[in-house]
Amino acid sequence: MANITVKLDTIEMMIFFWDSVAQREKISDVYINEIASHKDMKALYDSKFDAKSVLTVLSAITNRELLNTSSKRERKFWSQNMWMIDDRGTMKAMIVPIKTMNLDHLKDRLNKDIEVIFVPGTIEEFKVDENKLYINFFRIIASFEEPGKMTISGQDFNIYVEEKVLSI
């Protein structure tokens, strides 16, 4: 029987970042570098968005500076992080269901161990790399009419994740 692991390491780091910035605390460059160099973040990187992009954006946010970049992905990353800082209720509504997600009922249908990893992405919904499913946390939409209900691309969040896991 295969195992399914849900990894929230990067999102936990971001929660600390968002909470600290919302409380007007200064975040050290060392911590921002830790986020940018985290192994799960590397799945997001390519020639147009990399660790330097993350450092630039998060440093601008914590230093309360305007983001001076022509990069569409860096601007998107900036606006999504600002959304989490400015709308704490939405951020919390998005986090609770992923922290309590249980995919054990899929184990019997898998041939290999799978990791479901939530990352603060830019434009992509998800990425598959071997046995790892990276889901862009910012693409999750929380419902305020039905607490705990979330969607991605108009599809129920749990069904979306299950379909992606089973397709690996």
C-alpha positions as CSV (number, residue, x, y, z in Angstrom):
1,M,0.0,0.0,0.0
2,A,1.3,3.4,-1.0
3,N,1.5,6.4,1.3
4,I,0.2,9.9,0.7
5,T,1.9,12.8,2.5
6,V,0.5,16.4,2.6
7,K,3.4,18.8,3.1
8,L,2.7,22.4,4.3
9,D,6.3,23.4,5.2
10,T,6.5,26.3,2.8
11,I,2.9,27.5,3.6
12,E,3.7,27.4,7.3
13,M,6.8,29.6,6.6
14,M,4.6,31.9,4.6
15,I,1.9,32.1,7.4
16,F,4.6,33.3,9.8
17,F,5.7,35.9,7.1
18,W,2.2,37.1,6.5
19,D,1.3,37.3,10.2
20,S,4.5,39.2,11.0
21,V,4.1,41.7,8.2
22,A,0.5,42.2,9.1
23,Q,1.6,43.1,12.6
24,R,4.2,45.4,11.2
25,E,7.2,43.3,12.3
26,K,10.4,43.3,10.3
27,I,11.3,40.0,8.8
28,S,15.0,39.2,8.5
29,D,16.7,38.7,5.2
30,V,17.9,35.4,6.5
31,Y,14.3,34.2,7.0
32,I,13.3,35.4,3.5
33,N,16.3,33.6,2.1
34,E,15.2,30.5,3.9
35,I,11.8,30.7,2.2
36,A,13.3,31.4,-1.2
37,S,15.8,28.5,-1.0
38,H,13.4,26.0,0.5
39,K,13.4,22.8,-1.6
40,D,9.7,22.9,-2.3
41,M,9.9,26.4,-3.7
42,K,12.4,25.2,-6.3
43,A,9.6,23.5,-8.1
44,L,8.2,27.0,-9.0
45,Y,11.4,28.3,-10.5
46,D,12.3,28.7,-14.1
47,S,14.0,31.4,-16.2
48,K,11.3,34.0,-15.5
49,F,10.8,33.4,-11.8
50,D,13.4,32.1,-9.3
51,A,14.8,32.5,-5.8
52,K,16.0,36.0,-6.6
53,S,12.4,36.9,-7.6
54,V,11.1,35.6,-4.2
55,L,13.8,37.5,-2.4
56,T,13.0,40.7,-4.3
57,V,9.3,40.5,-3.7
58,L,9.3,39.5,-0.1
59,S,12.0,42.0,0.8
60,A,9.9,44.8,-0.8
61,I,6.9,43.7,1.2
62,T,8.6,43.5,4.5
63,N,10.4,46.8,3.9
64,R,7.2,48.5,2.8
65,E,8.7,49.5,-0.5
66,L,7.1,49.7,-3.9
67,L,7.9,46.7,-6.1
68,N,10.0,48.0,-9.0
69,T,10.0,45.2,-11.6
70,S,8.8,44.6,-15.1
71,S,8.3,40.9,-14.4
72,K,4.6,39.9,-14.6
73,R,5.2,36.9,-12.4
74,E,6.9,38.9,-9.7
75,R,4.1,41.4,-9.7
76,K,1.6,38.6,-9.4
77,F,3.5,37.0,-6.5
78,W,3.6,40.4,-4.8
79,S,-0.2,41.0,-5.2
80,Q,-1.0,37.5,-4.0
81,N,1.2,37.9,-0.9
82,M,-0.4,41.3,-0.2
83,W,-3.8,39.7,-0.5
84,M,-2.9,37.2,2.3
85,I,-1.6,40.0,4.5
86,D,-4.5,42.3,3.9
87,D,-7.3,39.7,4.0
88,R,-6.5,37.6,7.1
89,G,-10.0,36.0,7.2
90,T,-9.6,34.6,3.7
91,M,-6.1,33.4,4.4
92,K,-7.3,31.5,7.5
93,A,-10.3,30.1,5.6
94,M,-7.9,28.7,3.0
95,I,-5.5,27.2,5.5
96,V,-7.8,25.2,7.9
97,P,-9.1,22.8,5.2
98,I,-5.6,22.0,3.8
99,K,-4.3,21.4,7.3
100,T,-7.0,18.9,8.0
101,M,-6.9,17.3,4.6
102,N,-6.9,13.5,4.7
103,L,-6.2,11.5,1.5
104,D,-5.7,8.1,3.2
105,H,-8.8,6.7,1.4
106,L,-6.8,6.9,-1.9
107,K,-3.9,4.7,-0.7
108,D,-5.3,1.5,-2.1
109,R,-5.6,3.0,-5.5
110,L,-2.0,4.1,-5.8
111,N,1.1,2.2,-7.0
112,K,3.7,4.6,-5.4
113,D,4.1,7.0,-2.5
114,I,2.8,10.5,-3.3
115,E,3.6,13.9,-1.8
116,V,1.0,16.7,-2.1
117,I,2.9,19.9,-1.5
118,F,1.3,23.3,-1.1
119,V,3.4,26.2,-2.4
120,P,2.8,30.0,-2.8
121,G,3.0,29.9,-6.6
122,T,2.4,32.6,-9.3
123,I,0.2,31.7,-12.2
124,E,0.1,27.9,-12.4
125,E,-2.5,25.8,-10.7
126,F,-0.4,22.8,-10.1
127,K,2.8,21.0,-11.2
128,V,3.6,17.3,-11.2
129,D,7.2,16.2,-10.7
130,E,7.6,12.5,-10.5
131,N,5.7,11.5,-7.4
132,K,5.1,15.1,-6.2
133,L,2.0,17.1,-6.8
134,Y,2.6,20.8,-6.2
135,I,-0.5,22.8,-5.7
136,N,-0.5,26.6,-5.9
137,F,-2.0,27.8,-2.6
138,F,-3.0,31.1,-4.1
139,R,-5.3,29.3,-6.6
140,I,-7.6,28.0,-3.8
141,I,-10.8,29.9,-3.4
142,A,-12.5,29.7,0.0
143,S,-16.3,29.9,0.3
144,F,-17.7,32.2,3.0
145,E,-21.2,30.9,2.4
146,E,-20.1,27.4,3.3
147,P,-17.2,27.5,5.7
148,G,-14.6,24.8,5.0
149,K,-15.7,24.5,1.3
150,M,-13.0,25.4,-1.2
151,T,-12.6,25.3,-5.0
152,I,-9.8,25.4,-7.6
153,S,-10.8,26.3,-11.2
154,G,-14.4,26.1,-10.2
155,Q,-14.1,22.5,-9.0
156,D,-14.5,21.2,-5.5
157,F,-11.1,21.4,-3.8
158,N,-11.1,17.8,-2.5
159,I,-12.2,16.3,-5.8
160,Y,-9.6,18.4,-7.7
161,V,-6.8,17.2,-5.4
162,E,-8.0,13.5,-5.6
163,E,-8.1,13.6,-9.4
164,K,-4.6,15.1,-9.6
165,V,-3.2,12.5,-7.1
166,L,-4.8,9.6,-9.0
167,S,-3.4,10.9,-12.3
168,I,0.2,10.7,-11.1
